[in-house]
Amino acid sequence: MLKKRIEWIDIAKAYGIIAVVFGHAMVSSNTTNIIYWWHMPLFFIIGGFFLKPIDAAKLEHWKKFFNKRIYRDLLIYFTAGIGLILLYSILYNKDWNYLINHLSRLLVGGRTLNLYTSTFWFVNVYLLSITAVTLLISTVKSRTIQLIIVGAGLFLSTCYDKIDWMNLYNYQTMPWNLDIVLIAGFFTYIGYLFFHTNWKWIEKPLPIALLVATSLGIIGLYLNHQFNFEFSMKSHLIQSSEPKVLMIATIPLIFSFGVMGISSLTSKLPIGLFLSTIGKHTMIIMYLHGALLDIAEQAGIEGVGVKVMIALVIPMLLTLLKQPIVRRNSIYLQS
């Protein structure tokens, strides 16, 4: 028997990917800072929804986990990466040195990925995070201890600015942004904990109203310079006038759950169908929007709204070609 799809989850992913595209299409500002507070944490939280413990001592269980959760996303990651790097090389007439350099970066991943593959770091960290959290919930049975472990990891992530002892392609980073798992793993675990307890509270009017009101209050305080908070997961940028761990452990969660609450309400409106369709194609939009935004700009299109629509709609239209690589199951293509 097939489980019924929860529509507001797709809508929440739609709000998230629209925020990602807007964040990359706009000039850096207070608006982009606010977007960065929650758009990537939201995806990691949702990624935790569908995790479950396995028998970590049995190799066949890890093989099943790899085949279900890792393999297909890896296949898409390398296929899309090679294609986009070739596309950029052709459009900008790059030489073989550039091509070889950037193709090799797909193996190293993380912050070394830029231009058309800039957002690919998310796939690196997502795959590492779901693996780490699955290992955690499979080997540690106490939820209190699980929460202490991910909380300690989050605190550790705020104790340094950059990985200054490792330099890859002139970036201070670890392969696949491995250290960012300390942050992403916290959000992923919170998503797991939320979805495997009484998650239906997010659909009730009072919690939604409280989350939205709190989010608006935080935005008001920020715009009135009552505090400072800048947060970018990819670059491990955490700047705050308040304790960093406190800000990361609260603001992204408040906004992300607020978006989920709004998504629950939106699912009852006519626009919900359109947004849920976007949400079902989140990952292909994540892969292609950087190239599409750049091509639109090179074509002389200046309006942010128009460029965002191009970056959202064209990837969805491409799925109509029904290429096997696109149709394969993925938590963000088809959860």
C-alpha positions in Angstrom: 0.0 0.0 0.0 1.4 3.4 -1.0 1.8 6.0 1.6 -0.1 9.2 1.0 2.2 12.1 0.1 2.2 15.0 2.5 1.6 18.0 0.3 2.8 20.7 2.6 6.3 19.1 2.6 6.5 19.6 -1.2 5.3 23.2 -0.7 7.9 23.9 2.0 10.6 22.7 -0.4 9.1 25.0 -3.1 9.4 28.0 -0.7 12.9 26.9 0.0 14.1 26.6 -3.6 12.4 29.9 -4.5 14.3 31.5 -1.7 17.5 29.9 -2.9 17.0 31.2 -6.5 16.0 34.7 -5.3 19.1 34.7 -3.0 21.4 34.1 -5.9 19.6 36.4 -8.3 19.6 39.4 -6.0 22.4 41.7 -4.9 23.5 41.1 -1.3 21.3 43.0 1.1 19.4 42.6 4.3 16.8 40.6 2.4 19.4 38.1 1.2 20.8 37.9 4.7 17.4 36.9 6.0 16.9 34.4 3.3 20.3 32.8 4.1 19.2 32.4 7.8 16.8 29.6 6.8 16.7 28.4 3.2 19.5 25.8 3.4 18.7 24.7 7.0 15.1 24.0 5.8 16.3 21.5 3.3 18.5 19.7 5.8 15.6 19.6 8.3 13.3 18.1 5.7 16.0 15.6 4.7 15.9 14.3 8.3 12.1 13.5 8.0 12.6 10.3 6.1 15.5 8.8 8.0 15.2 5.8 10.2 17.5 3.6 12.3 19.1 0.5 10.7 21.0 -2.4 12.1 24.4 -0.7 11.9 26.2 -4.0 12.5 24.9 -5.6 9.3 26.7 -4.7 6.1 23.7 -5.5 4.0 21.7 -2.8 5.8 24.3 -0.2 4.9 24.3 -1.5 1.3 20.5 -1.0 1.2 20.9 2.5 2.7 23.5 3.3 0.1 21.4 2.1 -2.8 18.3 3.9 -1.6 19.7 7.2 -0.2 23.2 7.7 -1.8 23.8 6.1 -5.1 21.2 7.8 -7.3 22.0 11.3 -5.9 25.7 10.6 -6.5 24.9 9.6 -10.1 23.0 12.8 -10.7 25.6 14.9 -8.9 28.5 13.8 -11.2 26.4 13.7 -14.4 25.0 17.2 -13.8 28.3 18.5 -12.7 30.2 17.2 -15.8 27.5 18.6 -18.0 27.4 22.1 -16.4 31.2 22.4 -16.4 31.3 21.5 -20.1 28.5 24.0 -20.8 30.4 26.8 -18.9 33.6 25.9 -20.8 31.9 26.2 -24.2 30.0 29.4 -23.4 33.1 31.1 -22.1 35.6 29.5 -24.4 37.7 28.0 -21.6 40.8 26.0 -22.2 41.6 22.4 -21.3 43.4 23.4 -18.1 40.2 25.0 -16.8 38.1 22.0 -17.8 40.4 19.5 -16.1 40.7 21.7 -13.0 37.0 22.1 -12.5 36.1 18.5 -13.3 38.5 17.4 -10.7 36.8 19.7 -8.2 33.7 17.5 -8.4 35.7 14.9 -6.4 36.9 17.3 -3.8 33.5 19.2 -3.7 32.5 21.7 -1.0 33.7 25.3 -1.3 35.9 24.4 -4.3 32.8 24.2 -6.4 31.9 27.5 -8.0 30.2 29.1 -11.1 27.6 26.8 -12.5 28.3 24.1 -9.8 28.3 26.5 -6.9 25.3 24.9 -5.2 26.6 21.4 -5.6 28.2 21.6 -2.1 24.7 21.0 -0.8 24.6 17.5 -2.2 28.0 16.8 -0.6 26.9 17.9 2.8 23.4 16.4 2.5 24.7 12.9 1.7 27.3 13.1 4.5 24.7 14.4 7.0 22.0 11.8 6.4 24.7 9.1 6.7 26.0 10.6 9.9 22.6 11.0 11.5 21.5 7.5 10.4 24.7 6.2 12.1 23.8 8.2 15.2 20.2 7.1 15.5 21.2 3.5 14.8 24.0 3.2 17.4 22.8 5.6 20.1 19.3 4.7 21.5 18.8 7.5 23.9 17.3 10.6 22.3 18.7 12.7 25.0 22.2 11.6 24.3 21.6 11.9 20.5 20.5 15.5 21.1 23.6 16.2 23.2 25.9 14.8 20.5 24.4 16.9 17.7 24.3 20.0 20.0 27.9 19.5 20.9 28.7 19.3 17.2 26.9 22.5 16.5 28.7 24.3 19.4 32.1 23.0 18.0 31.2 24.5 14.6 30.9 27.9 16.1 34.3 27.8 17.8 36.3 28.5 14.6 36.0 30.6 11.5 37.5 28.6 8.7 39.5 25.4 8.3 42.8 27.3 8.1 45.0 24.2 8.3 43.7 22.7 5.0 43.9 24.4 1.6 42.3 22.9 -1.5 42.3 24.7 -4.8 43.1 27.9 -2.8 40.1 27.5 -0.5 40.4 26.9 3.2 38.1 23.9 3.3 37.8 20.2 3.9 36.8 17.8 1.1 33.0 17.9 0.6 32.7 20.6 3.2 33.0 17.8 5.8 33.1 20.2 8.7 29.8 21.7 7.7 28.2 18.4 8.7 28.5 19.6 12.3 25.9 22.3 11.4 23.9 20.3 8.9 23.8 17.2 11.0 22.1 19.3 13.8 19.3 20.4 11.4 19.0 17.0 9.9 18.6 15.4 13.3 16.0 18.0 14.4 14.1 17.1 11.3 14.2 13.4 12.2 13.2 14.1 15.7 10.3 16.4 14.6 8.9 13.9 12.0 9.2 10.9 14.2 7.3 12.4 17.1 4.0 14.3 17.1 4.7 16.4 14.0 1.0 17.3 13.3 1.2 20.3 15.6 2.8 22.2 12.7 -0.6 22.1 11.0 -2.4 23.8 13.8 -3.2 27.6 13.6 -1.8 28.6 17.0 1.7 27.2 16.5 1.8 28.7 13.0 0.7 32.1 14.2 3.3 32.0 17.0 6.1 31.0 14.6 5.2 33.6 12.0 4.8 36.3 14.6 8.2 35.4 16.2 9.8 35.4 12.8 8.4 38.8 11.9 9.5 40.1 15.3 13.1 38.9 14.7 13.1 40.5 11.3 11.9 43.8 12.9 14.7 43.7 15.5 17.3 42.9 12.8 16.2 45.7 10.5 16.2 48.1 13.5 19.8 47.1 14.2 19.0 45.5 17.6 21.3 42.6 16.7 23.5 41.4 13.9 23.4 37.9 12.3 24.9 36.7 9.1 24.9 33.0 8.2 26.2 31.1 5.2 26.6 27.4 5.5 28.7 26.8 2.4 31.4 29.3 3.4 31.0 28.6 7.2 30.2 32.3 7.6 28.8 32.9 11.1 28.8 36.5 12.3 26.7 37.5 15.2 26.4 40.1 17.9 25.0 37.4 20.2 26.4 33.9 21.0 26.8 32.1 17.7 25.5 28.7 18.9 22.4 30.3 20.3 21.6 32.1 17.1 22.2 29.1 14.9 20.2 26.8 17.2 17.2 29.2 17.2 16.7 31.5 14.3 17.0 29.0 11.4 14.6 26.6 13.3 12.0 29.3 14.0 12.0 30.5 10.4 12.1 27.0 8.9 9.2 25.7 11.0 7.4 29.0 10.3 7.8 28.2 6.6 6.4 24.7 7.2 3.4 26.1 9.0 2.7 28.5 6.2 3.1 25.6 3.8 0.5 23.7 5.7 -1.9 26.6 5.2 -0.9 27.1 1.6 -1.8 23.4 0.8 -5.4 24.4 1.3 -5.3 27.1 -1.3 -5.4 26.9 -5.1 -1.8 28.0 -5.5 -0.8 25.0 -3.4 -0.9 22.7 -6.5 1.6 24.9 -8.4 3.9 25.2 -5.4 3.8 21.5 -4.7 4.8 20.9 -8.3 7.8 23.1 -7.9 8.6 21.3 -4.6 8.7 17.9 -6.5 11.4 19.3 -8.8 13.5 20.9 -6.1 16.8 19.2 -6.9 16.9 19.7 -10.7 16.2 23.4 -10.0 19.0 23.4 -7.4 21.4 22.0 -10.0 20.4 24.2 -13.0 19.4 27.6 -11.6 22.9 29.0 -11.4 23.5 28.4 -15.1 20.1 29.6 -16.1 20.5 32.9 -14.1 23.8 33.5 -15.7 22.6 32.8 -19.2 19.5 35.0 -18.6 21.9 37.8 -17.5 24.1 37.3 -20.5 21.0 37.6 -22.7 20.3 41.0 -21.3 17.5 40.1 -18.9 17.8 42.3 -15.9 14.5 41.9 -13.9 15.1 39.7 -10.9 11.6 38.3 -11.1 11.9 37.3 -14.7 15.3 35.6 -14.1 13.8 33.7 -11.1 10.9 32.5 -13.2 13.3 31.3 -15.9 15.4 29.4 -13.4 12.3 27.8 -11.8 10.3 26.9 -14.9 12.9 25.7 -17.4 14.2 22.9 -15.2 10.6 21.7 -14.6 10.0 21.7 -18.4 13.2 19.7 -19.0 11.7 16.9 -16.8 9.0 16.5 -19.5 11.8 14.9 -21.6 11.6 12.1 -19.1 15.3 11.3 -19.2 16.0 8.3 -17.0 18.7 10.3 -15.0 16.1 12.9 -14.1 13.3 10.5 -13.3 15.3 8.4 -10.8 14.1 8.6 -7.3 15.7 11.1 -4.9 14.5 12.5 -1.7 14.3 16.0 -3.3 13.0 14.8 -6.7 10.5 12.4 -5.3 10.4 12.0 -1.6 
